[in-house]
Each structure stands twice: as structure tokens, then as C-alpha cells.
Amino acid sequence: MTLPIPLEVRLSNTRLDRHITRDLRSLTFRSVAPGGFASATFTLDRPLVTQPDEIGYFTRVYIVDARNGATPWEGRLQDPGRSAGADGEIWELSAVGPSAHARDRRVPLIYIDQSWERWRRLDFSQASPAVKNDDTKRSTNVPSFTISATSGASYDIGEFISGRRYEAIQAAGMALGRVECLVDNGATASVFSNKLVTRADGGASHVVEDLDWSTTAAELNGAVGSGTPITNGDNIAELRADRDDGTAWSASSGGVPINTRWAEFWFPVVRCRLMNADGTDITSGYSATSVLASEVVKDLVGRLLDQYDGVNATIATTGYAIEQLVYPDGTTPADVLDDLMLFEPGYYWAAWESDPTTGKYRFEWKAWPTTVRYLADVLDGYSAPSSAVELFNKVTVVGKDSEGLTKKVTRTQTVPELTAAGLTREELVPLADELYTTTNANRVGDMFLAEHLTPLNAGSLTVARPVYDSVANRMVQPWEIRPGNLIRVSGIRPNIDSLNATDRDGVAVFRVMAVEYDAGSAAATLELDSRPRTVEHLLAKLQQKIARRG
């Protein structure tokens, strides 16, 4: 059979490149925001006794608009199944879009770490009794560690007394971008020093900064490409207390009483060296003790997502300064992108059609638009079960801090409908340990509340006829509608002035979250503002949670 619409399907691998449109019995494909091209299923009338060369794992799938050569969907085969029955012998094929590439690799990642959890204690001194290297807290209850002398201990000139070492960057196969820490001492003495030292695997140590002891708190810091540079490629950091010069550190050395011979370190910050989206290293610009979501997105594309076109990627700059983002036990780029959208819910990512020359998929990280792109109506079907269950005026964000203690922050807002009813509706949002700081938790809570201020019509719209596309300035077919845009739907009783809205209002203007096109019915189903509460959607969310825990 042939499709009743001008779409063609092509399969391509190293063995064969073939159009299979005439063999198609059914075809559906789906795109989502975030994600881009997501999935496709189609069946072929083919005998089962042979293995066609064009059908195999990871074969490229191209769905092409025969009118203009555009690509409504593209991906790779994942499940080439087959069956036989009353309807004959059928190949049932499932494909995944380029969004699946974001789950191809699970690796450890360390972007910014402000915790002592991954700093390992070092005791290199041979003095007896040994120096103390204790986990402590400052008077402000800030976690720290303190190196202090034991009465009667003596240390040789130039001896490394004690310290802590950070190796999580090395374990992740990354390099240092910035290291920073505050330090204070019990005495002012030039014979003792506080040092920040870095090195690469098996390489020589590099002293980044060396400060004499002082009773005035100071900052040890260094960064790649800065005035106090970390050697490019170093991946291990150490914070040390050293005996530099003069006589040995004994009971009377340096004129420093034994009870003032201590060094306390707190507020550590470790940042990795980032990559550009094209895979080149960024060797300057590490002055901040935080990282932006957009910087992490560029790094993911350049470091791990080699099937995406990093050279031509579109990555919009974000504004929120993320304080903690570490995955020492491994994660996927898709999970990191999900976490970034907790901080920046006004942005989404997507992978689309490939470049015919390089074969790499077009990637974008962009803000949700504020102008309407599509104009549609409800003639072909509309369902919007708007529910007050999505309204919240209070949220508590729970997670574990750097000491492993369970912490929580609570944020509130005024929701007119809840105020009028005298109700408080509170949600509990868990924040992964890898992301938790008080500032990060406040941000996630505020973003959650902003998304639950008004009752959104989280429903679906069926489109079986052309709609107007203000970007293309023409009528487009249902299969051409892309998620990640705004649509205005006429025929719905709007809020006051909502038909003139340039941003979504949950009644007449919506975000298009997903588009699924069925060639059999020649209609697209659009999911608006948020996914409808279907069994399929709930199962998908459950699978995502299981995947993340695994």
C-alpha cells in the first residue's frame, strides 16, 4: 500500500539505502519538548523468511515530506520485530529519535562541588605524636577541617604536615577548572604555610598558591587561565598545611605556641574545566564559584553527545548560578538536562534532523517562546480536563546537605483561588543530593510554585487539517507542527484578553509539549501545556524514575 499523504519513509545503513513507503501498512511518529524527535512505529508487509538488508539494529530512519524534502521525523531502528496472523506476515518496527542519544552513555560527572564529602584526608608527616586532621565546624556552623599540632610533636623543615585531597575530578576523567577555599590560622607566622597544590595523573605537583599563616582569614584559589593559574590538564587538588623554612616545627620553633599551631579550611569550591559544544577545551573564564545551565549544556554536547552537531548547536545563555552539580556515581546527559530544567524551567532541549553531510543531528537549548506560532481551532477534537489539583501555594524542597544531613526549605506564594477557599495546598519536592544547597533548593521551590500558580488546561488537541504557521507565514500540514512552540486555539471561552496574549495563559494560548502524528487517520494529537494524565504517560514517568535510580 502507499500512504494517503505525501510522506515517504527511507531506511539506510552500511548495507543498503532503500525507500519502503510502498510496503507500509501503518505509520506513527512522535516529537516532544524537551527532547525533539522521540519515537516512531511502523509496520511492513514483508515475508518473514528473509532478513532484509535494510532492517537491522540502529538503521537510520528518515520520514520525508515528498513535497519539499523536509524531515518531519528522523531516528534509528531499535526493535525490528515480526509477526504472522490472519492479516498476513508483518514486520513491526520501532524506532527512537535522536533524543535517545542523550541516554547512550552513563558516566561520572563533576561540574561544581562545594562539599567536603569527596575530600580525602592526608597524613604524610612522620612526626610522633601525629598531627591532628579533624572534621570541624566554625562558629557559624559552617563545615570545615582543622589541622593542628599535638603537644610535643616535631616536624622537619619543608615537611608536608597534613591536608586533604580531591580526586573526584580525576575519577570522572575530567580536569580542574577552578579550586577555592577559605583558610584561617591560630598564629601569624612565615615559617608555616597554607598551600593549594594541583597535579595530573602521576605528574609533578604544581603549587598554585602559597600563603604564610595569618590570623586574618584568607582565600586560597586558582583557576585555569587566571592570575594564579592551575596548570591546564591537572585533575587532582590538595589543600595543605606545610612547614616551610627556619628550624623544625618543635615545641619551641618559630616562637609560635603549640596551642596556636592550627590551620582551618572552609567553603571549598571545585569546578571542572568545561568544553565548548564543538568539543574544544575552555581554558579561561573560571572566576565564578558557580556554573550556568547553558555552560553545562555546551559541555555535555562537546564531551558526550558526539552524534549532535556541536559546531552549529543553538545554546541560549541562562542566568541562574548553580552552586552544586555533581554525579560521582554516574549519570546520563538526559538526566543532567532534566536537572538543569529544574533550575531553568523556561528552557528546553531538543535534537532534530541530521545534516546530510556530517550525519549529525541538529541540537538546540532554547527558551520557550513568548509569541504564538500556530493558530488552530477545536473542530477536530479537544480535551482539557483543567484541574485545581495542579494549584499549590506552598512547597517544601527536601534533600541532603554536604554532611549527609536531611535538610528542607519551604517556599510560599499567593494563589487567589486557594486564598478565597481558605486552603493551603503543599507539595513535597525531593532534590537529589547531587544538587542540594539551600540556594539551589530555594530556586527549585520558586520555579515549582511559578508553574503551579494558575490552573492549566493540561489536555490535548486533535489537528486533522492545515493550520497557520506565523514563522513560515503559510498554512502547514499537521505533521509539520513542532513541539516547543506556542499555539492559540480558538473556540475556547478565554480569560479576559487572553486571545490577544503573547504568552501562554493555559486557556487560549498553550505550550505545545508533544506532537504525535498518525498517518492512518492523517491527524496529529497535540499535548498542551503538560502531558495529559493517561496510563501511557504515567508508565513513561515511572520508567524514567526507574532508569535514574539504576
ZAVEXGU-898150 format. One line per 5 residues: number of its first residue (from 1); their letters; for each residue x, y, z of C-alpha. Coordinates in steps of 0.02 Angstrom, whole numbers, plus 50000, padded with zeros to 5 digits. Layout:
// residues N
NUM) a) X,Y,Z; ...
//
This chain:
// residues 550
1) mtlpi) 50000,50000,50000; 50051,50183,49988; 50023,50319,50116; 49870,50430,50083; 49979,50580,50122
6) plevr) 50140,50645,50040; 50260,50565,50163; 50397,50442,50119; 50496,50325,50231; 50677,50278,50198
11) lsntr) 50793,50157,50288; 50981,50174,50274; 51130,50079,50342; 51301,50023,50283; 51223,49880,50183
16) ldrhi) 51077,49964,50095; 50984,50128,50073; 50803,50097,50024; 50632,50181,50017; 50500,50068,50096
21) trdlr) 50345,50178,50078; 50252,50055,49966; 50270,49917,50096; 50198,50020,50239; 50040,49964,50325
26) sltfr) 50042,50094,50464; 50150,50239,50523; 50151,50348,50679; 50287,50463,50743; 50307,50574,50895
31) svapg) 50405,50729,50944; 50418,50808,51116; 50484,50961,51206; 50600,50934,51291; 50684,50803,51183
36) gfasa) 50644,50833,51000; 50611,50682,50888; 50560,50545,51010; 50489,50385,50933; 50410,50308,50779
41) tftld) 50320,50144,50745; 50275,50068,50578; 50226,49901,50505; 50280,49825,50340; 50201,49692,50231
46) rplvt) 50354,49581,50208; 50386,49392,50210; 50467,49333,50371; 50581,49200,50294; 50711,49326,50239
51) qpdei) 50810,49458,50332; 50805,49620,50229; 50971,49709,50223; 50890,49875,50262; 50815,49812,50426
56) gyftr) 50937,49800,50571; 50980,49874,50738; 51024,50060,50729; 50974,50077,50546; 50936,50259,50509
61) vyivd) 50752,50300,50482; 50702,50452,50380; 50522,50513,50363; 50523,50639,50222; 50393,50763,50158
66) arnga) 50387,50724,49972; 50325,50899,49932; 50480,50993,49989; 50608,50867,50055; 50586,50923,50236
71) tpweg) 50608,50797,50377; 50457,50781,50493; 50547,50643,50589; 50713,50551,50595; 50794,50422,50707
76) rlqdp) 50862,50245,50717; 50784,50073,50723; 50782,49992,50893; 50658,49847,50891; 50639,49758,50722
81) grsag) 50503,49635,50773; 50395,49523,50662; 50233,49427,50672; 50112,49322,50568; 49923,49303,50581
86) adgei) 49759,49323,50490; 49821,49487,50417; 49974,49405,50343; 50160,49417,50380; 50208,49584,50457
91) welsa) 50367,49668,50514; 50332,49779,50665; 50468,49909,50680; 50502,50032,50820; 50625,50174,50809
96) vgpsa) 50690,50304,50929; 50732,50483,50886; 50898,50570,50916; 50837,50617,51090; 50881,50437,51138
101) hardr) 51065,50476,51110; 51061,50576,51271; 51042,50409,51364; 51177,50313,51270; 51313,50346,51399
106) rvpli) 51314,50340,51589; 51471,50416,51664; 51525,50510,51821; 51522,50699,51804; 51583,50835,51922
111) yidqs) 51533,51011,51872; 51539,51107,52036; 51563,51038,52210; 51553,51141,52370; 51555,50993,52488
116) werwr) 51693,50913,52593; 51617,50742,52559; 51740,50698,52419; 51898,50770,52501; 52009,50630,52568
121) rldfs) 52114,50652,52725; 52303,50652,52702; 52431,50623,52841; 52606,50621,52767; 52701,50683,52920
126) qaspa) 52807,50554,53010; 52807,50654,53171; 52758,50573,53333; 52633,50605,53404; 52541,50630,53239
131) vkndd) 52464,50793,53185; 52275,50810,53204; 52169,50822,53047; 51990,50838,53108; 51819,50873,53035
136) tkrst) 51762,51030,53125; 51637,51172,53115; 51663,51356,53126; 51567,51464,53249; 51440,51497,53111
141) nvpsf) 51408,51309,53099; 51496,51300,52931; 51581,51131,52898; 51771,51141,52899; 51925,51038,52934
146) tisat) 52065,51088,53051; 52248,51035,53053; 52327,51061,53223; 52487,51015,53314; 52494,50888,53451
151) sgasy) 52590,50938,53607; 52770,50879,53593; 52764,50846,53404; 52913,50898,53298; 52912,50919,53108
156) digef) 53062,50933,52993; 53096,51085,52884; 52996,51078,52722; 52887,50937,52785; 52709,50921,52720
161) isgrr) 52617,50914,52885; 52440,50865,52833; 52294,50908,52720; 52152,50847,52610; 52150,50785,52429
166) yeaiq) 52013,50797,52297; 52014,50658,52167; 51833,50653,52106; 51877,50757,51952; 52012,50632,51907
171) aagma) 51893,50485,51935; 51769,50566,51815; 51901,50582,51680; 51888,50771,51686; 52010,50912,51727
176) lgrve) 52011,51051,51855; 51945,51222,51807; 51944,51310,51975; 51984,51270,52157; 51948,51389,52300
181) clvdn) 51945,51380,52490; 51949,51499,52639; 52081,51471,52773; 52122,51542,52944; 52264,51510,53066
186) gatas) 52294,51518,53252; 52452,51622,53231; 52537,51739,53109; 52699,51653,53060; 52800,51646,52900
191) vfsnk) 52878,51479,52948; 52712,51393,52914; 52610,51399,52754; 52440,51358,52682; 52453,51287,52507
196) lvtra) 52343,51244,52360; 52430,51112,52256; 52371,51027,52096; 52439,50893,51982; 52389,50773,51844
201) dggas) 52390,50583,51847; 52564,50529,51901; 52634,50701,51863; 52732,50827,51962; 52645,50937,52090
206) hvved) 52612,51120,52049; 52599,51246,52191; 52455,51358,52137; 52456,51470,52290; 52563,51479,52447
211) ldwst) 52507,51591,52592; 52600,51621,52755; 52499,51584,52910; 52393,51731,52968; 52259,51762,53097
216) taael) 52164,51856,52962; 52059,51738,52856; 52123,51724,52677; 52074,51637,52516; 52171,51501,52429
221) ngavg) 52116,51498,52248; 52172,51459,52073; 52093,51433,51904; 52142,51382,51729; 52194,51537,51634
226) sgtpi) 52188,51653,51785; 52317,51760,51876; 52350,51614,51993; 52340,51479,51861; 52303,51296,51880
231) tngdn) 52407,51200,51752; 52292,51150,51610; 52255,50965,51625; 52284,50947,51811; 52147,50842,51890
236) iaelr) 52195,50819,52073; 52191,50957,52204; 52265,50963,52379; 52244,51086,52523; 52397,51077,52635
241) adrdd) 52474,51143,52794; 52664,51145,52773; 52821,51186,52874; 52918,51296,52754; 53080,51361,52825
246) gtaws) 53180,51401,52981; 53200,51269,53114; 53098,51111,53130; 52922,51128,53197; 52956,51079,53376
251) assgg) 52891,51134,53544; 52986,51299,53532; 53010,51328,53345; 52962,51492,53263; 52909,51567,53427
256) vpint) 52734,51501,53397; 52649,51423,53548; 52587,51246,53523; 52404,51293,53555; 52404,51417,53410
261) rwaef) 52478,51299,53282; 52323,51261,53183; 52251,51294,53010; 52064,51287,52974; 51993,51269,52797
266) wfpvv) 51811,51300,52747; 51699,51346,52599; 51783,51234,52469; 51737,51254,52286; 51793,51137,52148
271) rcrlm) 51744,51167,51967; 51787,51060,51817; 51867,51125,51659; 51723,51142,51535; 51710,51108,51350
276) nadgt) 51631,51206,51210; 51492,51122,51113; 51616,51086,50973; 51724,50981,51091; 51865,51107,51119
281) ditsg) 51925,51144,51296; 51882,51310,51379; 52044,51372,51457; 51990,51537,51535; 51842,51620,51619
286) ysats) 51830,51520,51781; 51811,51666,51902; 51638,51616,51965; 51605,51496,52109; 51452,51432,52017
291) vlase) 51406,51366,51846; 51267,51411,51724; 51148,51283,51649; 51197,51342,51475; 51381,51309,51514
296) vvkdl) 51339,51132,51567; 51235,51103,51410; 51382,51156,51300; 51495,51038,51396; 51376,50891,51379
301) vgrll) 51365,50915,51191; 51553,50935,51171; 51603,50799,51295; 51474,50660,51274; 51345,50694,51138
306) dqydg) 51451,50666,50983; 51300,50622,50875; 51239,50801,50892; 51307,50942,50785; 51401,51038,50918
311) vnati) 51482,51158,50794; 51312,51226,50740; 51216,51195,50902; 51099,51332,50964; 51125,51355,51152
316) attgy) 51044,51505,51236; 51131,51582,51386; 51045,51560,51555; 51059,51666,51712; 51042,51563,51871
321) aieql) 51207,51523,51958; 51206,51339,52008; 51306,51304,52166; 51311,51114,52169; 51305,50991,52024
326) vypdg) 51397,50826,52047; 51366,50647,51990; 51509,50543,52061; 51414,50380,52040; 51371,50411,51858
331) ttpad) 51228,50487,51760; 51168,50513,51582; 51164,50677,51487; 50974,50662,51480; 50964,50657,51670
336) vlddl) 51079,50807,51686; 50971,50904,51563; 50817,50859,51665; 50904,50926,51821; 50953,51087,51733
341) mlfep) 50772,51118,51688; 50728,51113,51874; 50831,51273,51888; 50782,51342,51717; 50604,51282,51679
346) gyywa) 50587,51418,51548; 50709,51323,51436; 50705,51156,51347; 50821,51050,51239; 50787,50958,51078
351) awesd) 50877,50857,50943; 50807,50865,50768; 50851,50816,50588; 51029,50773,50538; 51144,50867,50423
356) pttgk) 51158,50766,50260; 51346,50799,50251; 51400,50757,50429; 51255,50645,50480; 51248,50735,50647
361) yrfew) 51083,50793,50723; 51036,50974,50748; 51035,51018,50933; 50958,51164,51025; 50940,51226,51202
366) kawpt) 50822,51373,51197; 50697,51473,51296; 50513,51438,51273; 50449,51571,51153; 50335,51712,51208
371) tvryl) 50247,51736,51041; 50116,51624,50963; 50172,51520,50813; 50021,51412,50769; 49837,51457,50753
376) advld) 49711,51315,50769; 49532,51277,50821; 49439,51139,50910; 49344,51069,50759; 49440,50904,50753
381) gysap) 49437,50870,50939; 49489,50950,51102; 49502,50889,51281; 49559,50996,51426; 49525,50924,51598
386) ssave) 49579,51080,51692; 49602,51033,51873; 49630,51126,52036; 49743,50982,52087; 49884,51075,51998
391) lfnkv) 49869,51228,52111; 49993,51247,52255; 50031,51393,52370; 50166,51305,52470; 50310,51189,52428
396) tvvgk) 50443,51104,52534; 50603,51052,52448; 50696,50911,52537; 50874,50847,52512; 51036,50803,52599
401) dsegl) 51173,50931,52628; 51361,50906,52616; 51364,50821,52786; 51230,50696,52737; 51100,50779,52848
406) tkkvt) 50922,50792,52784; 50876,50974,52756; 50723,51064,52691; 50670,51235,52634; 50491,51297,52620
411) rtqtv) 50428,51425,52494; 50255,51502,52481; 50153,51606,52360; 49979,51681,52350; 49855,51587,52240
416) pelta) 49691,51685,52230; 49582,51529,52211; 49660,51445,52364; 49654,51605,52467; 49469,51625,52429
421) agltr) 49437,51446,52482; 49544,51462,52639; 49655,51318,52583; 49839,51281,52595; 49898,51155,52466
426) eelvp) 50077,51098,52490; 50188,50988,52382; 50346,50897,52436; 50484,50904,52304; 50639,50795,52331
431) ladel) 50802,50871,52269; 50942,50750,52231; 51093,50753,52346; 51200,50794,52194; 51111,50961,52178
436) ytttn) 51068,51011,52355; 51117,51177,52430; 50999,51297,52517; 51010,51419,52372; 50978,51283,52243
441) anrvg) 50831,51218,52344; 50754,51392,52355; 50769,51410,52167; 50687,51242,52131; 50545,51283,52252
446) dmfla) 50514,51453,52175; 50513,51381,51999; 50391,51245,52052; 50271,51372,52126; 50279,51481,51971
451) ehltp) 50223,51331,51868; 50077,51297,51987; 50007,51472,52009; 49862,51453,51885; 49757,51302,51835
456) lnags) 49824,51248,51665; 49716,51154,51541; 49832,51005,51529; 49741,50924,51385; 49754,50875,51204
461) ltvar) 49704,50946,51035; 49675,50848,50875; 49728,50931,50714; 49673,50849,50551; 49684,50999,50434
466) pvyds) 49812,51133,50393; 49846,51268,50523; 49929,51437,50506; 50115,51447,50550; 50169,51626,50584
471) vanrm) 50353,51582,50569; 50337,51502,50397; 50199,51628,50354; 50093,51493,50273; 49972,51353,50310
476) vqpwe) 50060,51194,50366; 50004,51014,50373; 49976,50928,50542; 50138,50827,50526; 50237,50989,50511
481) irpgn) 50186,51054,50684; 50334,51054,50802; 50329,51049,50993; 50422,51185,51086; 50309,51323,51018
486) lirvs) 50151,51415,51070; 49982,51383,50992; 49823,51486,51005; 49664,51383,51000; 49503,51471,50951
491) girpn) 49333,51407,51001; 49375,51403,51186; 49298,51525,51309; 49452,51628,51355; 49503,51729,51503
496) idsln) 49487,51918,51483; 49601,51974,51339; 49682,51802,51329; 49650,51792,51142; 49772,51936,51125
501) atdrd) 49901,51855,51239; 50078,51842,51176; 50122,51717,51311; 50033,51559,51365; 49887,51580,51484
506) gvavf) 49827,51399,51497; 49659,51438,51416; 49678,51503,51240; 49867,51503,51220; 49965,51344,51258
511) rvmav) 50137,51269,51251; 50144,51125,51128; 50231,50992,51232; 50215,50845,51113; 50150,50804,50939
516) eydag) 50104,50628,50884; 50056,50603,50702; 49959,50451,50640; 49966,50426,50452; 49814,50311,50460
521) saaat) 49699,50448,50523; 49801,50587,50443; 49789,50682,50608; 49908,50748,50739; 49873,50742,50925
526) lelds) 49949,50888,51019; 49983,50882,51206; 49959,51055,51278; 50050,51139,51424; 50084,50974,51512
531) rprtv) 50060,50792,51472; 49881,50727,51494; 49856,50604,51636; 49850,50447,51530; 49907,50273,51581
536) ehlla) 50043,50283,51448; 50109,50446,51518; 50111,50381,51697; 50204,50223,51642; 50331,50330,51549
541) klqqk) 50362,50435,51705; 50384,50276,51809; 50510,50207,51683; 50608,50370,51693; 50618,50357,51883
546) iarrg) 50675,50175,51873; 50807,50220,51743; 50875,50361,51852; 50886,50250,52006; 50976,50117,51905
//
